[in-house]
């Protein structure tokens, strides 16, 4: 989910009343833990316009799909959050294969406050909310216990889940001319999905099938995330690349999610300012 917030659309520059800006954003993220890969892309679109000299608004929509794959790792299989598991756990297990799909989509709206009026540069504060849904489907890990009285037992750990969030966010960006053809835009955003959704678990093995949906304490999905970026925009074409966001995402994922071995994000956009031809 973090990559989605890092790749949300931004206004192309100062907003003008009666003129619409458009933004088309494409991003691709690849994250790997010890034995699970998460790879996929997001397409986002936004329009923004000024309502007065210092205020405007932005409308946002996005959709993404990421594939879960991997396997071949070892970790402790615990089931303390599941009731009635007839296995001697926690014990070390191997996970030969992982599979599944994560889809995240949503719409949103934001108020935009211009820090400067009638200026080629722009400092903006953006406050809004997203209505979004996360569908984790077919997220299954094959397992085989390697130790304990039940060593050799095989089965499936299934984390298929669905959650809906109302996500308030606040952002800041400053857009300044870098040269006759280029702009640069440092930016930051904080998003907080509420309420945290249930990340369900279902454990299947010889003669049993237990799930947090029938009891127990599911894990949670959806936590706050801060993003930082530094975008370069080619003014004549409107093409933009967020170089700072790529660097920040790699560092932030390693720091906030122990066990992440790789975190790569590419985010490019085409932004059209009001009145641009």
ABEGO torsion letter per residue (X at the ends): XAAAAAABBBBAEBBBBGBBBBBBBBBBBBBBBAABBBBEBBBBBBBBBBABAABBBBBBBBBBBBBBBEEGBBBBBBAAABBGBABBOBBBBBBABBBEBBBBBBBBBBBBBBABBGBABBBBBBBBBBBBBBBBBGBBBBBBBABEAABGBBBBBBABBBBBBBBBBBBBBBBBBABAABBBBBBBBBBBBOBBBBBBBBBBBBGBBBBAAAEEBBBBBEBBBBBBBBBBBBAAAGBBBBAAAAAAAAAAAAAABBGBABBBBBBBBBBBBBGBX
